[in-house]
Amino acid sequence: TAVLLFARLSYVPFTNNRAERDLRMSKVKQKVSGCFRTRKYAEAYCRISSYLQTMANQGYNPLAAIQMAFSGQLYADRGE
């Protein structure tokens, strides 16, 4: 019953590989730069990219998300 659930319910995604797509940029970064020099910078990269990916998945522009983070407003009130 779950195999074709996406065909009946429009909010169900066609694939379940969102996690794989979200991890792809980290692997590309690792391949290009080789590695992070310290754990601190790796954690900072993961935290920032995770925030930007989450905001993008919720429909926010990355520049607006950065402005919101710097102003201390992590999420905007969308009136929902």
PyMOL Python script that loads the backbone (N, CA, C, O; Angstrom):
from pymol import cmd

cmd.read_pdbstr("""\
ATOM      1  N   THR A   1       0.816  -1.210   0.000  1.00  0.00           N
ATOM      2  CA  THR A   1       0.000   0.000   0.000  1.00  0.00           C
ATOM      3  C   THR A   1       0.854   1.266   0.000  1.00  0.00           C
ATOM      4  O   THR A   1       0.428   2.304  -0.506  1.00  0.00           O
ATOM      5  N   ALA A   2       2.052   1.180   0.564  1.00  0.00           N
ATOM      6  CA  ALA A   2       2.910   2.366   0.642  1.00  0.00           C
ATOM      7  C   ALA A   2       3.711   2.590  -0.632  1.00  0.00           C
ATOM      8  O   ALA A   2       4.258   3.676  -0.824  1.00  0.00           O
ATOM      9  N   VAL A   3       3.796   1.598  -1.502  1.00  0.00           N
ATOM     10  CA  VAL A   3       4.628   1.716  -2.694  1.00  0.00           C
ATOM     11  C   VAL A   3       4.122   2.815  -3.623  1.00  0.00           C
ATOM     12  O   VAL A   3       4.928   3.583  -4.148  1.00  0.00           O
ATOM     13  N   LEU A   4       2.854   2.909  -3.834  1.00  0.00           N
ATOM     14  CA  LEU A   4       2.285   3.913  -4.731  1.00  0.00           C
ATOM     15  C   LEU A   4       1.548   5.018  -3.977  1.00  0.00           C
ATOM     16  O   LEU A   4       0.662   5.668  -4.532  1.00  0.00           O
ATOM     17  N   LEU A   5       1.908   5.223  -2.736  1.00  0.00           N
ATOM     18  CA  LEU A   5       1.245   6.243  -1.930  1.00  0.00           C
ATOM     19  C   LEU A   5       1.419   7.641  -2.524  1.00  0.00           C
ATOM     20  O   LEU A   5       0.526   8.479  -2.407  1.00  0.00           O
ATOM     21  N   PHE A   6       2.563   7.894  -3.159  1.00  0.00           N
ATOM     22  CA  PHE A   6       2.806   9.201  -3.782  1.00  0.00           C
ATOM     23  C   PHE A   6       1.807   9.492  -4.893  1.00  0.00           C
ATOM     24  O   PHE A   6       1.540  10.658  -5.185  1.00  0.00           O
ATOM     25  N   ALA A   7       1.253   8.462  -5.516  1.00  0.00           N
ATOM     26  CA  ALA A   7       0.291   8.658  -6.598  1.00  0.00           C
ATOM     27  C   ALA A   7      -1.074   9.099  -6.062  1.00  0.00           C
ATOM     28  O   ALA A   7      -1.833   9.769  -6.762  1.00  0.00           O
ATOM     29  N   ARG A   8      -1.379   8.723  -4.830  1.00  0.00           N
ATOM     30  CA  ARG A   8      -2.671   9.088  -4.251  1.00  0.00           C
ATOM     31  C   ARG A   8      -2.611  10.380  -3.447  1.00  0.00           C
ATOM     32  O   ARG A   8      -3.571  11.150  -3.436  1.00  0.00           O
ATOM     33  N   LEU A   9      -1.487  10.620  -2.773  1.00  0.00           N
ATOM     34  CA  LEU A   9      -1.367  11.794  -1.904  1.00  0.00           C
ATOM     35  C   LEU A   9      -0.296  12.725  -2.459  1.00  0.00           C
ATOM     36  O   LEU A   9       0.868  12.343  -2.579  1.00  0.00           O
ATOM     37  N   SER A  10      -0.693  13.939  -2.794  1.00  0.00           N
ATOM     38  CA  SER A  10       0.230  14.861  -3.458  1.00  0.00           C
ATOM     39  C   SER A  10       1.378  15.316  -2.573  1.00  0.00           C
ATOM     40  O   SER A  10       2.421  15.715  -3.091  1.00  0.00           O
ATOM     41  N   TYR A  11       1.219  15.270  -1.248  1.00  0.00           N
ATOM     42  CA  TYR A  11       2.293  15.747  -0.373  1.00  0.00           C
ATOM     43  C   TYR A  11       3.362  14.685  -0.105  1.00  0.00           C
ATOM     44  O   TYR A  11       4.386  14.992   0.506  1.00  0.00           O
ATOM     45  N   VAL A  12       3.145  13.451  -0.545  1.00  0.00           N
ATOM     46  CA  VAL A  12       4.139  12.393  -0.368  1.00  0.00           C
ATOM     47  C   VAL A  12       5.132  12.476  -1.520  1.00  0.00           C
ATOM     48  O   VAL A  12       4.731  12.426  -2.683  1.00  0.00           O
ATOM     49  N   PRO A  13       6.438  12.603  -1.211  1.00  0.00           N
ATOM     50  CA  PRO A  13       7.430  12.713  -2.289  1.00  0.00           C
ATOM     51  C   PRO A  13       7.568  11.418  -3.075  1.00  0.00           C
ATOM     52  O   PRO A  13       7.314  10.329  -2.562  1.00  0.00           O
ATOM     53  N   PHE A  14       7.976  11.561  -4.330  1.00  0.00           N
ATOM     54  CA  PHE A  14       8.156  10.411  -5.215  1.00  0.00           C
ATOM     55  C   PHE A  14       9.284   9.504  -4.719  1.00  0.00           C
ATOM     56  O   PHE A  14       9.183   8.280  -4.801  1.00  0.00           O
ATOM     57  N   THR A  15      10.353  10.104  -4.206  1.00  0.00           N
ATOM     58  CA  THR A  15      11.480   9.332  -3.681  1.00  0.00           C
ATOM     59  C   THR A  15      11.691   9.671  -2.212  1.00  0.00           C
ATOM     60  O   THR A  15      11.169  10.669  -1.714  1.00  0.00           O
ATOM     61  N   ASN A  16      12.451   8.842  -1.533  1.00  0.00           N
ATOM     62  CA  ASN A  16      12.762   9.100  -0.136  1.00  0.00           C
ATOM     63  C   ASN A  16      14.248   9.375   0.060  1.00  0.00           C
ATOM     64  O   ASN A  16      14.791   9.104   1.131  1.00  0.00           O
ATOM     65  N   ASN A  17      14.906   9.908  -0.955  1.00  0.00           N
ATOM     66  CA  ASN A  17      16.343  10.102  -0.859  1.00  0.00           C
ATOM     67  C   ASN A  17      16.722  11.552  -0.522  1.00  0.00           C
ATOM     68  O   ASN A  17      17.800  12.007  -0.903  1.00  0.00           O
ATOM     69  N   ARG A  18      15.867  12.267   0.171  1.00  0.00           N
ATOM     70  CA  ARG A  18      16.181  13.642   0.571  1.00  0.00           C
ATOM     71  C   ARG A  18      17.436  13.677   1.437  1.00  0.00           C
ATOM     72  O   ARG A  18      18.262  14.577   1.288  1.00  0.00           O
ATOM     73  N   ALA A  19      17.587  12.725   2.327  1.00  0.00           N
ATOM     74  CA  ALA A  19      18.773  12.670   3.189  1.00  0.00           C
ATOM     75  C   ALA A  19      20.033  12.475   2.356  1.00  0.00           C
ATOM     76  O   ALA A  19      21.061  13.096   2.629  1.00  0.00           O
ATOM     77  N   GLU A  20      19.959  11.625   1.352  1.00  0.00           N
ATOM     78  CA  GLU A  20      21.117  11.414   0.482  1.00  0.00           C
ATOM     79  C   GLU A  20      21.465  12.680  -0.276  1.00  0.00           C
ATOM     80  O   GLU A  20      22.641  13.014  -0.414  1.00  0.00           O
ATOM     81  N   ARG A  21      20.462  13.389  -0.767  1.00  0.00           N
ATOM     82  CA  ARG A  21      20.719  14.638  -1.483  1.00  0.00           C
ATOM     83  C   ARG A  21      21.294  15.700  -0.559  1.00  0.00           C
ATOM     84  O   ARG A  21      22.145  16.489  -0.968  1.00  0.00           O
ATOM     85  N   ASP A  22      20.830  15.721   0.690  1.00  0.00           N
ATOM     86  CA  ASP A  22      21.340  16.701   1.643  1.00  0.00           C
ATOM     87  C   ASP A  22      22.791  16.422   2.015  1.00  0.00           C
ATOM     88  O   ASP A  22      23.544  17.350   2.308  1.00  0.00           O
ATOM     89  N   LEU A  23      23.188  15.160   2.006  1.00  0.00           N
ATOM     90  CA  LEU A  23      24.575  14.813   2.332  1.00  0.00           C
ATOM     91  C   LEU A  23      25.525  14.980   1.151  1.00  0.00           C
ATOM     92  O   LEU A  23      26.740  15.031   1.337  1.00  0.00           O
ATOM     93  N   ARG A  24      24.991  15.064  -0.041  1.00  0.00           N
ATOM     94  CA  ARG A  24      25.829  15.111  -1.239  1.00  0.00           C
ATOM     95  C   ARG A  24      26.807  16.284  -1.223  1.00  0.00           C
ATOM     96  O   ARG A  24      27.970  16.109  -1.587  1.00  0.00           O
ATOM     97  N   MET A  25      26.369  17.469  -0.814  1.00  0.00           N
ATOM     98  CA  MET A  25      27.270  18.628  -0.831  1.00  0.00           C
ATOM     99  C   MET A  25      28.416  18.466   0.155  1.00  0.00           C
ATOM    100  O   MET A  25      29.515  18.959  -0.101  1.00  0.00           O
ATOM    101  N   SER A  26      28.193  17.795   1.266  1.00  0.00           N
ATOM    102  CA  SER A  26      29.278  17.545   2.211  1.00  0.00           C
ATOM    103  C   SER A  26      30.340  16.648   1.587  1.00  0.00           C
ATOM    104  O   SER A  26      31.536  16.867   1.780  1.00  0.00           O
ATOM    105  N   LYS A  27      29.908  15.653   0.849  1.00  0.00           N
ATOM    106  CA  LYS A  27      30.867  14.767   0.190  1.00  0.00           C
ATOM    107  C   LYS A  27      31.614  15.495  -0.921  1.00  0.00           C
ATOM    108  O   LYS A  27      32.807  15.260  -1.112  1.00  0.00           O
ATOM    109  N   VAL A  28      30.942  16.368  -1.652  1.00  0.00           N
ATOM    110  CA  VAL A  28      31.617  17.156  -2.687  1.00  0.00           C
ATOM    111  C   VAL A  28      32.658  18.064  -2.037  1.00  0.00           C
ATOM    112  O   VAL A  28      33.782  18.169  -2.528  1.00  0.00           O
ATOM    113  N   LYS A  29      32.295  18.713  -0.944  1.00  0.00           N
ATOM    114  CA  LYS A  29      33.237  19.576  -0.221  1.00  0.00           C
ATOM    115  C   LYS A  29      34.445  18.766   0.233  1.00  0.00           C
ATOM    116  O   LYS A  29      35.579  19.231   0.121  1.00  0.00           O
ATOM    117  N   GLN A  30      34.215  17.570   0.738  1.00  0.00           N
ATOM    118  CA  GLN A  30      35.305  16.715   1.189  1.00  0.00           C
ATOM    119  C   GLN A  30      36.217  16.316   0.027  1.00  0.00           C
ATOM    120  O   GLN A  30      37.437  16.281   0.183  1.00  0.00           O
ATOM    121  N   LYS A  31      35.637  16.019  -1.128  1.00  0.00           N
ATOM    122  CA  LYS A  31      36.437  15.629  -2.289  1.00  0.00           C
ATOM    123  C   LYS A  31      37.265  16.793  -2.806  1.00  0.00           C
ATOM    124  O   LYS A  31      38.420  16.607  -3.189  1.00  0.00           O
ATOM    125  N   VAL A  32      36.689  17.994  -2.822  1.00  0.00           N
ATOM    126  CA  VAL A  32      37.387  19.154  -3.371  1.00  0.00           C
ATOM    127  C   VAL A  32      38.519  19.600  -2.453  1.00  0.00           C
ATOM    128  O   VAL A  32      39.643  19.811  -2.909  1.00  0.00           O
ATOM    129  N   SER A  33      38.229  19.742  -1.170  1.00  0.00           N
ATOM    130  CA  SER A  33      39.233  20.274  -0.252  1.00  0.00           C
ATOM    131  C   SER A  33      40.080  19.188   0.399  1.00  0.00           C
ATOM    132  O   SER A  33      41.108  19.492   1.004  1.00  0.00           O
ATOM    133  N   GLY A  34      39.674  17.947   0.290  1.00  0.00           N
ATOM    134  CA  GLY A  34      40.424  16.857   0.891  1.00  0.00           C
ATOM    135  C   GLY A  34      39.940  16.536   2.290  1.00  0.00           C
ATOM    136  O   GLY A  34      39.606  15.389   2.587  1.00  0.00           O
ATOM    137  N   CYS A  35      39.901  17.538   3.148  1.00  0.00           N
ATOM    138  CA  CYS A  35      39.435  17.321   4.513  1.00  0.00           C
ATOM    139  C   CYS A  35      39.306  18.669   5.212  1.00  0.00           C
ATOM    140  O   CYS A  35      39.736  19.697   4.688  1.00  0.00           O
ATOM    141  N   PHE A  36      38.721  18.653   6.379  1.00  0.00           N
ATOM    142  CA  PHE A  36      38.707  19.838   7.225  1.00  0.00           C
ATOM    143  C   PHE A  36      39.946  19.788   8.102  1.00  0.00           C
ATOM    144  O   PHE A  36      40.355  18.712   8.536  1.00  0.00           O
ATOM    145  N   ARG A  37      40.548  20.943   8.366  1.00  0.00           N
ATOM    146  CA  ARG A  37      41.789  20.977   9.154  1.00  0.00           C
ATOM    147  C   ARG A  37      41.547  20.712  10.633  1.00  0.00           C
ATOM    148  O   ARG A  37      42.376  20.093  11.300  1.00  0.00           O
ATOM    149  N   THR A  38      40.424  21.175  11.141  1.00  0.00           N
ATOM    150  CA  THR A  38      40.119  20.928  12.554  1.00  0.00           C
ATOM    151  C   THR A  38      38.666  20.509  12.694  1.00  0.00           C
ATOM    152  O   THR A  38      37.841  20.761  11.815  1.00  0.00           O
ATOM    153  N   ARG A  39      38.372  19.877  13.795  1.00  0.00           N
ATOM    154  CA  ARG A  39      37.007  19.442  14.077  1.00  0.00           C
ATOM    155  C   ARG A  39      36.079  20.656  14.209  1.00  0.00           C
ATOM    156  O   ARG A  39      34.912  20.598  13.820  1.00  0.00           O
ATOM    157  N   LYS A  40      36.599  21.735  14.750  1.00  0.00           N
ATOM    158  CA  LYS A  40      35.812  22.955  14.947  1.00  0.00           C
ATOM    159  C   LYS A  40      35.244  23.470  13.621  1.00  0.00           C
ATOM    160  O   LYS A  40      34.074  23.845  13.541  1.00  0.00           O
ATOM    161  N   TYR A  41      36.081  23.484  12.589  1.00  0.00           N
ATOM    162  CA  TYR A  41      35.629  23.974  11.283  1.00  0.00           C
ATOM    163  C   TYR A  41      34.668  22.993  10.609  1.00  0.00           C
ATOM    164  O   TYR A  41      33.753  23.412   9.900  1.00  0.00           O
ATOM    165  N   ALA A  42      34.868  21.713  10.821  1.00  0.00           N
ATOM    166  CA  ALA A  42      33.941  20.711  10.281  1.00  0.00           C
ATOM    167  C   ALA A  42      32.570  20.867  10.917  1.00  0.00           C
ATOM    168  O   ALA A  42      31.550  20.800  10.231  1.00  0.00           O
ATOM    169  N   GLU A  43      32.546  21.075  12.230  1.00  0.00           N
ATOM    170  CA  GLU A  43      31.271  21.262  12.923  1.00  0.00           C
ATOM    171  C   GLU A  43      30.584  22.549  12.486  1.00  0.00           C
ATOM    172  O   GLU A  43      29.364  22.581  12.326  1.00  0.00           O
ATOM    173  N   ALA A  44      31.370  23.617  12.291  1.00  0.00           N
ATOM    174  CA  ALA A  44      30.796  24.886  11.829  1.00  0.00           C
ATOM    175  C   ALA A  44      30.189  24.718  10.435  1.00  0.00           C
ATOM    176  O   ALA A  44      29.088  25.202  10.173  1.00  0.00           O
ATOM    177  N   TYR A  45      30.908  24.033   9.543  1.00  0.00           N
ATOM    178  CA  TYR A  45      30.390  23.802   8.196  1.00  0.00           C
ATOM    179  C   TYR A  45      29.084  23.014   8.246  1.00  0.00           C
ATOM    180  O   TYR A  45      28.118  23.358   7.565  1.00  0.00           O
ATOM    181  N   CYS A  46      29.061  21.960   9.053  1.00  0.00           N
ATOM    182  CA  CYS A  46      27.857  21.124   9.159  1.00  0.00           C
ATOM    183  C   CYS A  46      26.684  21.918   9.723  1.00  0.00           C
ATOM    184  O   CYS A  46      25.555  21.781   9.253  1.00  0.00           O
ATOM    185  N   ARG A  47      26.946  22.735  10.713  1.00  0.00           N
ATOM    186  CA  ARG A  47      25.869  23.512  11.337  1.00  0.00           C
ATOM    187  C   ARG A  47      25.295  24.535  10.356  1.00  0.00           C
ATOM    188  O   ARG A  47      24.078  24.673  10.241  1.00  0.00           O
ATOM    189  N   ILE A  48      26.159  25.240   9.662  1.00  0.00           N
ATOM    190  CA  ILE A  48      25.696  26.263   8.720  1.00  0.00           C
ATOM    191  C   ILE A  48      24.978  25.628   7.536  1.00  0.00           C
ATOM    192  O   ILE A  48      23.900  26.079   7.150  1.00  0.00           O
ATOM    193  N   SER A  49      25.567  24.582   6.956  1.00  0.00           N
ATOM    194  CA  SER A  49      24.929  23.957   5.794  1.00  0.00           C
ATOM    195  C   SER A  49      23.608  23.290   6.178  1.00  0.00           C
ATOM    196  O   SER A  49      22.664  23.292   5.388  1.00  0.00           O
ATOM    197  N   SER A  50      23.534  22.725   7.371  1.00  0.00           N
ATOM    198  CA  SER A  50      22.288  22.118   7.830  1.00  0.00           C
ATOM    199  C   SER A  50      21.187  23.170   7.967  1.00  0.00           C
ATOM    200  O   SER A  50      20.048  22.946   7.558  1.00  0.00           O
ATOM    201  N   TYR A  51      21.539  24.315   8.543  1.00  0.00           N
ATOM    202  CA  TYR A  51      20.571  25.405   8.688  1.00  0.00           C
ATOM    203  C   TYR A  51      20.082  25.876   7.321  1.00  0.00           C
ATOM    204  O   TYR A  51      18.880  26.041   7.113  1.00  0.00           O
ATOM    205  N   LEU A  52      21.014  26.093   6.389  1.00  0.00           N
ATOM    206  CA  LEU A  52      20.627  26.588   5.065  1.00  0.00           C
ATOM    207  C   LEU A  52      19.793  25.565   4.298  1.00  0.00           C
ATOM    208  O   LEU A  52      18.857  25.940   3.592  1.00  0.00           O
ATOM    209  N   GLN A  53      20.117  24.289   4.426  1.00  0.00           N
ATOM    210  CA  GLN A  53      19.328  23.253   3.752  1.00  0.00           C
ATOM    211  C   GLN A  53      17.926  23.157   4.345  1.00  0.00           C
ATOM    212  O   GLN A  53      16.947  22.988   3.619  1.00  0.00           O
ATOM    213  N   THR A  54      17.837  23.265   5.665  1.00  0.00           N
ATOM    214  CA  THR A  54      16.524  23.225   6.308  1.00  0.00           C
ATOM    215  C   THR A  54      15.673  24.400   5.858  1.00  0.00           C
ATOM    216  O   THR A  54      14.495  24.231   5.547  1.00  0.00           O
ATOM    217  N   MET A  55      16.257  25.585   5.821  1.00  0.00           N
ATOM    218  CA  MET A  55      15.514  26.767   5.393  1.00  0.00           C
ATOM    219  C   MET A  55      15.112  26.656   3.919  1.00  0.00           C
ATOM    220  O   MET A  55      14.004  27.043   3.549  1.00  0.00           O
ATOM    221  N   ALA A  56      15.997  26.134   3.088  1.00  0.00           N
ATOM    222  CA  ALA A  56      15.665  25.951   1.672  1.00  0.00           C
ATOM    223  C   ALA A  56      14.522  24.959   1.516  1.00  0.00           C
ATOM    224  O   ALA A  56      13.639  25.162   0.683  1.00  0.00           O
ATOM    225  N   ASN A  57      14.527  23.892   2.304  1.00  0.00           N
ATOM    226  CA  ASN A  57      13.450  22.902   2.245  1.00  0.00           C
ATOM    227  C   ASN A  57      12.119  23.497   2.694  1.00  0.00           C
ATOM    228  O   ASN A  57      11.057  23.012   2.305  1.00  0.00           O
ATOM    229  N   GLN A  58      12.175  24.548   3.514  1.00  0.00           N
ATOM    230  CA  GLN A  58      10.952  25.214   3.954  1.00  0.00           C
ATOM    231  C   GLN A  58      10.579  26.389   3.046  1.00  0.00           C
ATOM    232  O   GLN A  58       9.614  27.103   3.318  1.00  0.00           O
ATOM    233  N   GLY A  59      11.345  26.588   1.967  1.00  0.00           N
ATOM    234  CA  GLY A  59      10.995  27.597   0.979  1.00  0.00           C
ATOM    235  C   GLY A  59      11.633  28.959   1.174  1.00  0.00           C
ATOM    236  O   GLY A  59      11.219  29.924   0.532  1.00  0.00           O
ATOM    237  N   TYR A  60      12.627  29.064   2.039  1.00  0.00           N
ATOM    238  CA  TYR A  60      13.288  30.348   2.267  1.00  0.00           C
ATOM    239  C   TYR A  60      14.453  30.536   1.305  1.00  0.00           C
ATOM    240  O   TYR A  60      15.139  29.576   0.953  1.00  0.00           O
ATOM    241  N   ASN A  61      14.670  31.758   0.888  1.00  0.00           N
ATOM    242  CA  ASN A  61      15.829  32.135   0.093  1.00  0.00           C
ATOM    243  C   ASN A  61      17.059  32.052   0.995  1.00  0.00           C
ATOM    244  O   ASN A  61      16.987  32.484   2.145  1.00  0.00           O
ATOM    245  N   PRO A  62      18.189  31.512   0.520  1.00  0.00           N
ATOM    246  CA  PRO A  62      19.376  31.400   1.365  1.00  0.00           C
ATOM    247  C   PRO A  62      19.873  32.739   1.918  1.00  0.00           C
ATOM    248  O   PRO A  62      20.296  32.813   3.072  1.00  0.00           O
ATOM    249  N   LEU A  63      19.825  33.786   1.108  1.00  0.00           N
ATOM    250  CA  LEU A  63      20.268  35.095   1.604  1.00  0.00           C
ATOM    251  C   LEU A  63      19.342  35.622   2.695  1.00  0.00           C
ATOM    252  O   LEU A  63      19.802  36.212   3.672  1.00  0.00           O
ATOM    253  N   ALA A  64      18.057  35.413   2.533  1.00  0.00           N
ATOM    254  CA  ALA A  64      17.111  35.823   3.572  1.00  0.00           C
ATOM    255  C   ALA A  64      17.330  35.007   4.845  1.00  0.00           C
ATOM    256  O   ALA A  64      17.221  35.538   5.950  1.00  0.00           O
ATOM    257  N   ALA A  65      17.638  33.726   4.693  1.00  0.00           N
ATOM    258  CA  ALA A  65      17.900  32.875   5.855  1.00  0.00           C
ATOM    259  C   ALA A  65      19.138  33.344   6.612  1.00  0.00           C
ATOM    260  O   ALA A  65      19.156  33.342   7.843  1.00  0.00           O
ATOM    261  N   ILE A  66      20.174  33.747   5.874  1.00  0.00           N
ATOM    262  CA  ILE A  66      21.392  34.259   6.512  1.00  0.00           C
ATOM    263  C   ILE A  66      21.095  35.561   7.246  1.00  0.00           C
ATOM    264  O   ILE A  66      21.551  35.755   8.373  1.00  0.00           O
ATOM    265  N   GLN A  67      20.335  36.452   6.616  1.00  0.00           N
ATOM    266  CA  GLN A  67      19.968  37.713   7.267  1.00  0.00           C
ATOM    267  C   GLN A  67      19.158  37.443   8.531  1.00  0.00           C
ATOM    268  O   GLN A  67      19.361  38.101   9.551  1.00  0.00           O
ATOM    269  N   MET A  68      18.248  36.483   8.471  1.00  0.00           N
ATOM    270  CA  MET A  68      17.442  36.144   9.642  1.00  0.00           C
ATOM    271  C   MET A  68      18.326  35.606  10.767  1.00  0.00           C
ATOM    272  O   MET A  68      18.119  35.940  11.933  1.00  0.00           O
ATOM    273  N   ALA A  69      19.310  34.776  10.421  1.00  0.00           N
ATOM    274  CA  ALA A  69      20.188  34.203  11.439  1.00  0.00           C
ATOM    275  C   ALA A  69      21.025  35.294  12.103  1.00  0.00           C
ATOM    276  O   ALA A  69      21.192  35.288  13.323  1.00  0.00           O
ATOM    277  N   PHE A  70      21.550  36.230  11.313  1.00  0.00           N
ATOM    278  CA  PHE A  70      22.362  37.313  11.881  1.00  0.00           C
ATOM    279  C   PHE A  70      21.537  38.268  12.731  1.00  0.00           C
ATOM    280  O   PHE A  70      22.063  38.894  13.651  1.00  0.00           O
ATOM    281  N   SER A  71      20.261  38.381  12.433  1.00  0.00           N
ATOM    282  CA  SER A  71      19.411  39.278  13.225  1.00  0.00           C
ATOM    283  C   SER A  71      18.841  38.566  14.459  1.00  0.00           C
ATOM    284  O   SER A  71      18.127  39.173  15.257  1.00  0.00           O
ATOM    285  N   GLY A  72      19.159  37.284  14.609  1.00  0.00           N
ATOM    286  CA  GLY A  72      18.673  36.535  15.771  1.00  0.00           C
ATOM    287  C   GLY A  72      17.312  35.912  15.562  1.00  0.00           C
ATOM    288  O   GLY A  72      16.758  35.303  16.478  1.00  0.00           O
ATOM    289  N   GLN A  73      16.775  36.054  14.386  1.00  0.00           N
ATOM    290  CA  GLN A  73      15.453  35.508  14.063  1.00  0.00           C
ATOM    291  C   GLN A  73      15.682  34.255  13.225  1.00  0.00           C
ATOM    292  O   GLN A  73      15.875  34.348  12.013  1.00  0.00           O
ATOM    293  N   LEU A  74      15.663  33.090  13.855  1.00  0.00           N
ATOM    294  CA  LEU A  74      16.000  31.868  13.142  1.00  0.00           C
ATOM    295  C   LEU A  74      14.923  31.440  12.160  1.00  0.00           C
ATOM    296  O   LEU A  74      15.227  30.871  11.112  1.00  0.00           O
ATOM    297  N   TYR A  75      13.664  31.709  12.492  1.00  0.00           N
ATOM    298  CA  TYR A  75      12.571  31.379  11.600  1.00  0.00           C
ATOM    299  C   TYR A  75      11.622  32.569  11.535  1.00  0.00           C
ATOM    300  O   TYR A  75      11.309  33.176  12.559  1.00  0.00           O
ATOM    301  N   ALA A  76      11.170  32.895  10.345  1.00  0.00           N
ATOM    302  CA  ALA A  76      10.225  33.998  10.180  1.00  0.00           C
ATOM    303  C   ALA A  76       8.805  33.489  10.421  1.00  0.00           C
ATOM    304  O   ALA A  76       8.491  32.330  10.150  1.00  0.00           O
ATOM    305  N   ASP A  77       7.980  34.353  10.919  1.00  0.00           N
ATOM    306  CA  ASP A  77       6.580  34.008  11.101  1.00  0.00           C
ATOM    307  C   ASP A  77       5.892  34.146   9.756  1.00  0.00           C
ATOM    308  O   ASP A  77       5.804  35.245   9.209  1.00  0.00           O
ATOM    309  N   ARG A  78       5.409  33.042   9.225  1.00  0.00           N
ATOM    310  CA  ARG A  78       4.779  33.047   7.904  1.00  0.00           C
ATOM    311  C   ARG A  78       3.271  33.171   7.998  1.00  0.00           C
ATOM    312  O   ARG A  78       2.574  33.065   6.989  1.00  0.00           O
ATOM    313  N   GLY A  79       2.761  33.394   9.204  1.00  0.00           N
ATOM    314  CA  GLY A  79       1.330  33.557   9.369  1.00  0.00           C
ATOM    315  C   GLY A  79       0.560  32.251   9.303  1.00  0.00           C
ATOM    316  O   GLY A  79      -0.635  32.247   9.007  1.00  0.00           O
ATOM    317  N   GLU A  80       1.227  31.157   9.573  1.00  0.00           N
ATOM    318  CA  GLU A  80       0.560  29.849   9.504  1.00  0.00           C
ATOM    319  C   GLU A  80       0.004  29.473  10.842  1.00  0.00           C
ATOM    320  O   GLU A  80      -0.593  28.406  10.984  1.00  0.00           O
TER     321      GLU A  80
END
""", "prot")
cmd.dss("prot")
cmd.show_as("cartoon", "prot")
cmd.util.cbc("prot")
cmd.orient("prot")
